[in-house]
Amino acid sequence: MTHPPSNFYEENIIWTDCGILWKFPINNEQGMEDEKNKSFEDHIFLETHLEGWCPKRGPIKHFMELVIIGLSKNFWMGAEEKKSHILWFRDYFKDKNTLLEEIGAGMIKENSDTNVEILKS
């Protein structure tokens, strides 16, 4: 059984060990060690993640361009988290294949290399 801290300083020590408070000396990049291997381009130029599945034009392309712009301006998210958001939308549009085909927005087709491609019907 752990006892509660007896004073303010012990409480701060526990919080620092748990990662709730910053460690001293203050480092603005604390907690971002996994981003040291990522370049600036990985955070900003996200269009490469649309290749192979996003249509060249149409409402899905326009929507994904807006998603890419929003993600590229978000400095709180890591590059891998941004990529996972884009891939989530890819899977979402893949699941909505029948609806996209019915409304004429396009059709999703699986390639042999497991990429998703949207074709205009």
N, C-alpha and C positions, 0 to 999 in steps of 0.2 A: 504494500500500500504506500503510495506516495503522499507526502504531506504537502499542503499548500504552502506557497512561499510566505515567509514570515515578515518580509518587508518589500519595499518597492524595488530595491536593487536585485534581490533574488528573483523577483518576478521578471525583471528585464533580462537577467541572465538566461532564464528558462525560455523566454520568448526569442532571444537571439539564437539559442541553440536549436529551437524549432523552426527557425527561418522566418519568424513573424517580424522581427526587427532587423535592420541592416547591421552588418558587421563593420567594425571600424578598422582601419580608416575607410571612409565612405568611397565606394567605387560605383560610378553611374552604370556600369555594365555588370553589376553583380547579379547572378542568376541567369546570365545569358552566355554561359561558357560554350554551349553547343552551337552558337551562331558565329563563333570565331572563324570557323572553317568556311563560312558562306561569304560570297562576295556581294557587293552592292547590287550587281546585276540580277542576282537571284531573287532579290526583294522587289525590284522595280519592273523588270522586263518579264512579265508573266505570260505574254502571248504565246510563247513556245508550248505551253501546256494546253493550248487550244488546238494545236495542229493534229490532224488526223481524225478528229471527231466533230469539231464545230463547223457549221456551214460557212460558206464564203459571204453570204448575205442573208438577210431576213431577221425576224424577231428574236430568234435564239441567239444569233450573232450579236445583235444590238444589246441584248440583255447581258450576255457574257462579257462584252466590252465594258459595260458599266460595272460589272462585278470585278473585273481586272483592275479598272481604275481605282475603285474603292479599296481593294486589297493592296495595291501598290502604294497607296497613300497611308496605309495603316502601319505605323512603326512599332506598334505594340505586339504584333504577331510575328512569329518566326517564318522563315522561308518554307519550311516543311509544312507548317500549319496552313499557309496560304495555298500551297499546292494541294493539300488534302481538301480544302474548301472547293477548289476548282474541280477536282476529281469527284467530289460529292455531287456537284451539279451535273457532271457528265453521266454519272450513274442514275441520277434523277430523271434526266431526259431519256435515258435508255429505258427506264421502267415505264415511261409515259409514251412508248412507241405507238400504241394503238390510237391514243388521243391525238398525237401529233399528225398521224396519218389521216385521221378523220377530219381535222380542221384544215388540212392542207399546208401545215407549217413545215413538213418534211417527214422523212422516215429514217429511223435509226437502223443501221445494219452493222452486225459484228464482222470484223475482219478476221482473217486467219491468225493474225498475231495478237488477238484479244483486244485490239483497239476498237473504239466505237466510232462509226462514221455516220453522219447524217446526210442523207441524199434528198434532193428536192424531187417530189413526186410529180 
